[in-house]
Amino acid sequence: MSLINHSIPDSEICKKATQLVVAVSPTFLCHHCIRAFLFGDLLGQRDRLKCDRELLYLGAVMHDLGLTERFDGEQRFEVDGADAARAFVLEHGLSDEKAEVVWDAIALHTSGGIADRKQPEIALVHLGASADVLGMGVSDMTPETVEQVIEAYPRLGFNRAMTELLVSQVKRKPQTAALTWLAEVGRCCVHRFISPNWNEMLDRSPFAE
């Protein structure tokens, strides 16, 4: 466990970001965000990527702020979280340029095929979160390392609890789910869920063929 804790950046802004996430997030979600950093960091080492580990940590640890009660707004949760994180890092002295990296990392963390083409800090937030949620890339890590991460930050019924959070998003603001992966959450988990599909949206277009 000491090796896991030692790998987490301990700058003042990283400590304050952790404090924020702990304060506003259920424990299972807080653990997920830290695991996302640890897995993303390991995948970066696998691929020998050079990145700013402070920015990687800030993007990873705050990537689900939009799923918390304090920061849940009217946009997609990824964008609500990105806006909150950018405001936080700017308030704590990060440059505009670095704040934009944090924003992109969070806003794009569910965008496979896009995030992984961006700079390492952005790609690794996506890859770390995907590793923790879906197991992508975990086979490239030693079982002992994965076990150490989960022992330090237990999953605490993650699958069920995360699904409940996402379902609450879809129920409260279904308009943000249209043509996104959250529409699949709605179709699978929300009774009588309705979200406009591609053809319906085209039919509503004001243009004649």
C-alpha positions as protocol buffer text, in pm:
chain_id: "A"
residue {
  index: 1
  type: MET
  ca { x: 0 y: 0 z: 0 }
}
residue {
  index: 2
  type: SER
  ca { x: 287 y: 236 z: 70 }
}
residue {
  index: 3
  type: LEU
  ca { x: 399 y: 204 z: -291 }
}
residue {
  index: 4
  type: ILE
  ca { x: 48 y: 296 z: -410 }
}
residue {
  index: 5
  type: ASN
  ca { x: 32 y: 601 z: -183 }
}
residue {
  index: 6
  type: HIS
  ca { x: 383 y: 705 z: -280 }
}
residue {
  index: 7
  type: SER
  ca { x: 282 y: 707 z: -647 }
}
residue {
  index: 8
  type: ILE
  ca { x: 13 y: 972 z: -592 }
}
residue {
  index: 9
  type: PRO
  ca { x: 141 y: 1328 z: -656 }
}
residue {
  index: 10
  type: ASP
  ca { x: 154 y: 1522 z: -330 }
}
residue {
  index: 11
  type: SER
  ca { x: 165 y: 1881 z: -453 }
}
residue {
  index: 12
  type: GLU
  ca { x: -59 y: 2126 z: -269 }
}
residue {
  index: 13
  type: ILE
  ca { x: -310 y: 2149 z: -554 }
}
residue {
  index: 14
  type: CYS
  ca { x: -333 y: 1769 z: -577 }
}
residue {
  index: 15
  type: LYS
  ca { x: -396 y: 1746 z: -203 }
}
residue {
  index: 16
  type: LYS
  ca { x: -669 y: 2010 z: -227 }
}
residue {
  index: 17
  type: ALA
  ca { x: -829 y: 1832 z: -525 }
}
residue {
  index: 18
  type: THR
  ca { x: -835 y: 1509 z: -326 }
}
residue {
  index: 19
  type: GLN
  ca { x: -993 y: 1689 z: -32 }
}
residue {
  index: 20
  type: LEU
  ca { x: -1262 y: 1828 z: -262 }
}
residue {
  index: 21
  type: VAL
  ca { x: -1341 y: 1490 z: -414 }
}
residue {
  index: 22
  type: VAL
  ca { x: -1354 y: 1323 z: -72 }
}
residue {
  index: 23
  type: ALA
  ca { x: -1586 y: 1598 z: 55 }
}
residue {
  index: 24
  type: VAL
  ca { x: -1839 y: 1584 z: -229 }
}
residue {
  index: 25
  type: SER
  ca { x: -1828 y: 1221 z: -350 }
}
residue {
  index: 26
  type: PRO
  ca { x: -1962 y: 895 z: -211 }
}
residue {
  index: 27
  type: THR
  ca { x: -1671 y: 678 z: -106 }
}
residue {
  index: 28
  type: PHE
  ca { x: -1714 y: 427 z: -389 }
}
residue {
  index: 29
  type: LEU
  ca { x: -1686 y: 711 z: -645 }
}
residue {
  index: 30
  type: CYS
  ca { x: -1386 y: 867 z: -474 }
}
residue {
  index: 31
  type: HIS
  ca { x: -1208 y: 530 z: -479 }
}
residue {
  index: 32
  type: HIS
  ca { x: -1291 y: 486 z: -847 }
}
residue {
  index: 33
  type: CYS
  ca { x: -1137 y: 823 z: -933 }
}
residue {
  index: 34
  type: ILE
  ca { x: -813 y: 742 z: -752 }
}
residue {
  index: 35
  type: ARG
  ca { x: -799 y: 396 z: -908 }
}
residue {
  index: 36
  type: ALA
  ca { x: -850 y: 561 z: -1248 }
}
residue {
  index: 37
  type: PHE
  ca { x: -535 y: 764 z: -1185 }
}
residue {
  index: 38
  type: LEU
  ca { x: -335 y: 464 z: -1065 }
}
residue {
  index: 39
  type: PHE
  ca { x: -439 y: 248 z: -1361 }
}
residue {
  index: 40
  type: GLY
  ca { x: -387 y: 535 z: -1606 }
}
residue {
  index: 41
  type: ASP
  ca { x: -42 y: 596 z: -1461 }
}
residue {
  index: 42
  type: LEU
  ca { x: 46 y: 227 z: -1497 }
}
residue {
  index: 43
  type: LEU
  ca { x: -75 y: 223 z: -1858 }
}
residue {
  index: 44
  type: GLY
  ca { x: 134 y: 532 z: -1927 }
}
residue {
  index: 45
  type: GLN
  ca { x: 438 y: 351 z: -1793 }
}
residue {
  index: 46
  type: ARG
  ca { x: 352 y: 53 z: -2012 }
}
residue {
  index: 47
  type: ASP
  ca { x: 348 y: 272 z: -2319 }
}
residue {
  index: 48
  type: ARG
  ca { x: 645 y: 483 z: -2203 }
}
residue {
  index: 49
  type: LEU
  ca { x: 445 y: 802 z: -2229 }
}
residue {
  index: 50
  type: LYS
  ca { x: 589 y: 1124 z: -2095 }
}
residue {
  index: 51
  type: CYS
  ca { x: 324 y: 1322 z: -1914 }
}
residue {
  index: 52
  type: ASP
  ca { x: 270 y: 1576 z: -1641 }
}
residue {
  index: 53
  type: ARG
  ca { x: 164 y: 1346 z: -1356 }
}
residue {
  index: 54
  type: GLU
  ca { x: 14 y: 1636 z: -1163 }
}
residue {
  index: 55
  type: LEU
  ca { x: -221 y: 1714 z: -1453 }
}
residue {
  index: 56
  type: LEU
  ca { x: -296 y: 1345 z: -1497 }
}
residue {
  index: 57
  type: TYR
  ca { x: -388 y: 1318 z: -1131 }
}
residue {
  index: 58
  type: LEU
  ca { x: -603 y: 1632 z: -1134 }
}
residue {
  index: 59
  type: GLY
  ca { x: -793 y: 1510 z: -1439 }
}
residue {
  index: 60
  type: ALA
  ca { x: -839 y: 1160 z: -1301 }
}
residue {
  index: 61
  type: VAL
  ca { x: -931 y: 1241 z: -944 }
}
residue {
  index: 62
  type: MET
  ca { x: -1190 y: 1503 z: -1050 }
}
residue {
  index: 63
  type: HIS
  ca { x: -1321 y: 1328 z: -1361 }
}
residue {
  index: 64
  type: ASP
  ca { x: -1658 y: 1241 z: -1206 }
}
residue {
  index: 65
  type: LEU
  ca { x: -1734 y: 1566 z: -1023 }
}
residue {
  index: 66
  type: GLY
  ca { x: -2036 y: 1603 z: -1253 }
}
residue {
  index: 67
  type: LEU
  ca { x: -2192 y: 1296 z: -1088 }
}
residue {
  index: 68
  type: THR
  ca { x: -2187 y: 1458 z: -744 }
}
residue {
  index: 69
  type: GLU
  ca { x: -2476 y: 1653 z: -599 }
}
residue {
  index: 70
  type: ARG
  ca { x: -2271 y: 1971 z: -566 }
}
residue {
  index: 71
  type: PHE
  ca { x: -2165 y: 1987 z: -929 }
}
residue {
  index: 72
  type: ASP
  ca { x: -2454 y: 1814 z: -1107 }
}
residue {
  index: 73
  type: GLY
  ca { x: -2590 y: 2077 z: -1346 }
}
residue {
  index: 74
  type: GLU
  ca { x: -2796 y: 2075 z: -1664 }
}
residue {
  index: 75
  type: GLN
  ca { x: -2523 y: 1963 z: -1906 }
}
residue {
  index: 76
  type: ARG
  ca { x: -2376 y: 1620 z: -1970 }
}
residue {
  index: 77
  type: PHE
  ca { x: -2210 y: 1513 z: -1646 }
}
residue {
  index: 78
  type: GLU
  ca { x: -1872 y: 1504 z: -1819 }
}
residue {
  index: 79
  type: VAL
  ca { x: -1905 y: 1873 z: -1908 }
}
residue {
  index: 80
  type: ASP
  ca { x: -2044 y: 1975 z: -1568 }
}
residue {
  index: 81
  type: GLY
  ca { x: -1746 y: 1804 z: -1408 }
}
residue {
  index: 82
  type: ALA
  ca { x: -1498 y: 1956 z: -1651 }
}
residue {
  index: 83
  type: ASP
  ca { x: -1633 y: 2306 z: -1584 }
}
residue {
  index: 84
  type: ALA
  ca { x: -1612 y: 2254 z: -1207 }
}
residue {
  index: 85
  type: ALA
  ca { x: -1258 y: 2116 z: -1226 }
}
residue {
  index: 86
  type: ARG
  ca { x: -1135 y: 2398 z: -1451 }
}
residue {
  index: 87
  type: ALA
  ca { x: -1274 y: 2658 z: -1210 }
}
residue {
  index: 88
  type: PHE
  ca { x: -1108 y: 2477 z: -921 }
}
residue {
  index: 89
  type: VAL
  ca { x: -761 y: 2453 z: -1073 }
}
residue {
  index: 90
  type: LEU
  ca { x: -769 y: 2814 z: -1193 }
}
residue {
  index: 91
  type: GLU
  ca { x: -868 y: 2925 z: -845 }
}
residue {
  index: 92
  type: HIS
  ca { x: -569 y: 2734 z: -708 }
}
residue {
  index: 93
  type: GLY
  ca { x: -313 y: 2888 z: -941 }
}
residue {
  index: 94
  type: LEU
  ca { x: -293 y: 2660 z: -1244 }
}
residue {
  index: 95
  type: SER
  ca { x: -230 y: 2833 z: -1577 }
}
residue {
  index: 96
  type: ASP
  ca { x: -504 y: 2869 z: -1837 }
}
residue {
  index: 97
  type: GLU
  ca { x: -318 y: 2626 z: -2063 }
}
residue {
  index: 98
  type: LYS
  ca { x: -294 y: 2356 z: -1798 }
}
residue {
  index: 99
  type: ALA
  ca { x: -653 y: 2416 z: -1692 }
}
residue {
  index: 100
  type: GLU
  ca { x: -764 y: 2344 z: -2050 }
}
residue {
  index: 101
  type: VAL
  ca { x: -583 y: 2009 z: -2040 }
}
residue {
  index: 102
  type: VAL
  ca { x: -771 y: 1920 z: -1722 }
}
residue {
  index: 103
  type: TRP
  ca { x: -1098 y: 2031 z: -1885 }
}
residue {
  index: 104
  type: ASP
  ca { x: -1036 y: 1820 z: -2195 }
}
residue {
  index: 105
  type: ALA
  ca { x: -933 y: 1517 z: -1990 }
}
residue {
  index: 106
  type: ILE
  ca { x: -1258 y: 1523 z: -1795 }
}
residue {
  index: 107
  type: ALA
  ca { x: -1495 y: 1627 z: -2075 }
}
residue {
  index: 108
  type: LEU
  ca { x: -1355 y: 1356 z: -2304 }
}
residue {
  index: 109
  type: HIS
  ca { x: -1301 y: 1075 z: -2055 }
}
residue {
  index: 110
  type: THR
  ca { x: -1594 y: 873 z: -2193 }
}
residue {
  index: 111
  type: SER
  ca { x: -1505 y: 947 z: -2558 }
}
residue {
  index: 112
  type: GLY
  ca { x: -1317 y: 640 z: -2678 }
}
residue {
  index: 113
  type: GLY
  ca { x: -1143 y: 691 z: -3010 }
}
residue {
  index: 114
  type: ILE
  ca { x: -1105 y: 1062 z: -2940 }
}
residue {
  index: 115
  type: ALA
  ca { x: -947 y: 1097 z: -2596 }
}
residue {
  index: 116
  type: ASP
  ca { x: -683 y: 836 z: -2673 }
}
residue {
  index: 117
  type: ARG
  ca { x: -565 y: 1046 z: -2970 }
}
residue {
  index: 118
  type: LYS
  ca { x: -505 y: 1351 z: -2751 }
}
residue {
  index: 119
  type: GLN
  ca { x: -200 y: 1435 z: -2540 }
}
residue {
  index: 120
  type: PRO
  ca { x: -98 y: 1179 z: -2277 }
}
residue {
  index: 121
  type: GLU
  ca { x: -263 y: 1343 z: -1977 }
}
residue {
  index: 122
  type: ILE
  ca { x: -599 y: 1338 z: -2155 }
}
residue {
  index: 123
  type: ALA
  ca { x: -559 y: 992 z: -2304 }
}
residue {
  index: 124
  type: LEU
  ca { x: -454 y: 837 z: -1974 }
}
residue {
  index: 125
  type: VAL
  ca { x: -754 y: 970 z: -1780 }
}
residue {
  index: 126
  type: HIS
  ca { x: -974 y: 798 z: -2038 }
}
residue {
  index: 127
  type: LEU
  ca { x: -766 y: 481 z: -2035 }
}
residue {
  index: 128
  type: GLY
  ca { x: -744 y: 471 z: -1656 }
}
residue {
  index: 129
  type: ALA
  ca { x: -1119 y: 515 z: -1613 }
}
residue {
  index: 130
  type: SER
  ca { x: -1186 y: 252 z: -1881 }
}
residue {
  index: 131
  type: ALA
  ca { x: -950 y: 12 z: -1707 }
}
residue {
  index: 132
  type: ASP
  ca { x: -1132 y: 54 z: -1377 }
}
residue {
  index: 133
  type: VAL
  ca { x: -1485 y: 34 z: -1519 }
}
residue {
  index: 134
  type: LEU
  ca { x: -1448 y: -221 z: -1799 }
}
residue {
  index: 135
  type: GLY
  ca { x: -1113 y: -384 z: -1727 }
}
residue {
  index: 136
  type: MET
  ca { x: -957 y: -255 z: -2049 }
}
residue {
  index: 137
  type: GLY
  ca { x: -579 y: -288 z: -2031 }
}
residue {
  index: 138
  type: VAL
  ca { x: -581 y: -455 z: -1691 }
}
residue {
  index: 139
  type: SER
  ca { x: -440 y: -774 z: -1840 }
}
residue {
  index: 140
  type: ASP
  ca { x: -121 y: -578 z: -1915 }
}
residue {
  index: 141
  type: MET
  ca { x: -67 y: -521 z: -1542 }
}
residue {
  index: 142
  type: THR
  ca { x: 54 y: -783 z: -1298 }
}
residue {
  index: 143
  type: PRO
  ca { x: -225 y: -940 z: -1089 }
}
residue {
  index: 144
  type: GLU
  ca { x: -32 y: -837 z: -779 }
}
residue {
  index: 145
  type: THR
  ca { x: -36 y: -471 z: -883 }
}
residue {
  index: 146
  type: VAL
  ca { x: -408 y: -476 z: -961 }
}
residue {
  index: 147
  type: GLU
  ca { x: -478 y: -646 z: -628 }
}
residue {
  index: 148
  type: GLN
  ca { x: -270 y: -383 z: -448 }
}
residue {
  index: 149
  type: VAL
  ca { x: -467 y: -100 z: -609 }
}
residue {
  index: 150
  type: ILE
  ca { x: -802 y: -256 z: -518 }
}
residue {
  index: 151
  type: GLU
  ca { x: -687 y: -337 z: -167 }
}
residue {
  index: 152
  type: ALA
  ca { x: -587 y: 25 z: -115 }
}
residue {
  index: 153
  type: TYR
  ca { x: -907 y: 162 z: -274 }
}
residue {
  index: 154
  type: PRO
  ca { x: -1181 y: -106 z: -255 }
}
residue {
  index: 155
  type: ARG
  ca { x: -1455 y: -117 z: -518 }
}
residue {
  index: 156
  type: LEU
  ca { x: -1739 y: -110 z: -261 }
}
residue {
  index: 157
  type: GLY
  ca { x: -2007 y: -241 z: -496 }
}
residue {
  index: 158
  type: PHE
  ca { x: -1894 y: -11 z: -775 }
}
residue {
  index: 159
  type: ASN
  ca { x: -2095 y: -166 z: -1062 }
}
residue {
  index: 160
  type: ARG
  ca { x: -2432 y: -130 z: -891 }
}
residue {
  index: 161
  type: ALA
  ca { x: -2360 y: 207 z: -733 }
}
residue {
  index: 162
  type: MET
  ca { x: -2226 y: 362 z: -1054 }
}
residue {
  index: 163
  type: THR
  ca { x: -2521 y: 231 z: -1253 }
}
residue {
  index: 164
  type: GLU
  ca { x: -2757 y: 395 z: -1005 }
}
residue {
  index: 165
  type: LEU
  ca { x: -2577 y: 727 z: -1042 }
}
residue {
  index: 166
  type: LEU
  ca { x: -2589 y: 711 z: -1421 }
}
residue {
  index: 167
  type: VAL
  ca { x: -2957 y: 612 z: -1418 }
}
residue {
  index: 168
  type: SER
  ca { x: -3032 y: 914 z: -1201 }
}
residue {
  index: 169
  type: GLN
  ca { x: -2861 y: 1132 z: -1463 }
}
residue {
  index: 170
  type: VAL
  ca { x: -3064 y: 983 z: -1745 }
}
residue {
  index: 171
  type: LYS
  ca { x: -3391 y: 1022 z: -1555 }
}
residue {
  index: 172
  type: ARG
  ca { x: -3327 y: 1381 z: -1453 }
}
residue {
  index: 173
  type: LYS
  ca { x: -3193 y: 1516 z: -1780 }
}
residue {
  index: 174
  type: PRO
  ca { x: -3273 y: 1274 z: -2064 }
}
residue {
  index: 175
  type: GLN
  ca { x: -3201 y: 1544 z: -2322 }
}
residue {
  index: 176
  type: THR
  ca { x: -2828 y: 1512 z: -2248 }
}
residue {
  index: 177
  type: ALA
  ca { x: -2834 y: 1139 z: -2324 }
}
residue {
  index: 178
  type: ALA
  ca { x: -2952 y: 1170 z: -2685 }
}
residue {
  index: 179
  type: LEU
  ca { x: -2707 y: 1003 z: -2927 }
}
residue {
  index: 180
  type: THR
  ca { x: -2460 y: 931 z: -2644 }
}
residue {
  index: 181
  type: TRP
  ca { x: -2365 y: 614 z: -2457 }
}
residue {
  index: 182
  type: LEU
  ca { x: -2597 y: 725 z: -2175 }
}
residue {
  index: 183
  type: ALA
  ca { x: -2890 y: 656 z: -2406 }
}
residue {
  index: 184
  type: GLU
  ca { x: -2790 y: 288 z: -2380 }
}
residue {
  index: 185
  type: VAL
  ca { x: -2797 y: 316 z: -2002 }
}
residue {
  index: 186
  type: GLY
  ca { x: -3148 y: 456 z: -2033 }
}
residue {
  index: 187
  type: ARG
  ca { x: -3268 y: 184 z: -2267 }
}
residue {
  index: 188
  type: CYS
  ca { x: -3123 y: -89 z: -2045 }
}
residue {
  index: 189
  type: CYS
  ca { x: -3211 y: 44 z: -1703 }
}
residue {
  index: 190
  type: VAL
  ca { x: -3495 y: 300 z: -1718 }
}
residue {
  index: 191
  type: HIS
  ca { x: -3850 y: 175 z: -1770 }
}
residue {
  index: 192
  type: ARG
  ca { x: -4016 y: 337 z: -2071 }
}
residue {
  index: 193
  type: PHE
  ca { x: -3710 y: 547 z: -2141 }
}
residue {
  index: 194
  type: ILE
  ca { x: -3746 y: 754 z: -2456 }
}
residue {
  index: 195
  type: SER
  ca { x: -3461 y: 932 z: -2629 }
}
residue {
  index: 196
  type: PRO
  ca { x: -3473 y: 1062 z: -2986 }
}
residue {
  index: 197
  type: ASN
  ca { x: -3279 y: 848 z: -3231 }
}
residue {
  index: 198
  type: TRP
  ca { x: -3097 y: 957 z: -3544 }
}
residue {
  index: 199
  type: ASN
  ca { x: -3394 y: 922 z: -3778 }
}
residue {
  index: 200
  type: GLU
  ca { x: -3626 y: 1108 z: -3544 }
}
residue {
  index: 201
  type: MET
  ca { x: -3384 y: 1395 z: -3512 }
}
residue {
  index: 202
  type: LEU
  ca { x: -3347 y: 1415 z: -3890 }
}
residue {
  index: 203
  type: ASP
  ca { x: -3726 y: 1415 z: -3928 }
}
residue {
  index: 204
  type: ARG
  ca { x: -3743 y: 1721 z: -3702 }
}
residue {
  index: 205
  type: SER
  ca { x: -3495 y: 1909 z: -3915 }
}
residue {
  index: 206
  type: PRO
  ca { x: -3647 y: 2219 z: -4080 }
}
residue {
  index: 207
  type: PHE
  ca { x: -3490 y: 2134 z: -4415 }
}
residue {
  index: 208
  type: ALA
  ca { x: -3677 y: 1971 z: -4701 }
}
residue {
  index: 209
  type: GLU
  ca { x: -3504 y: 1694 z: -4896 }
}
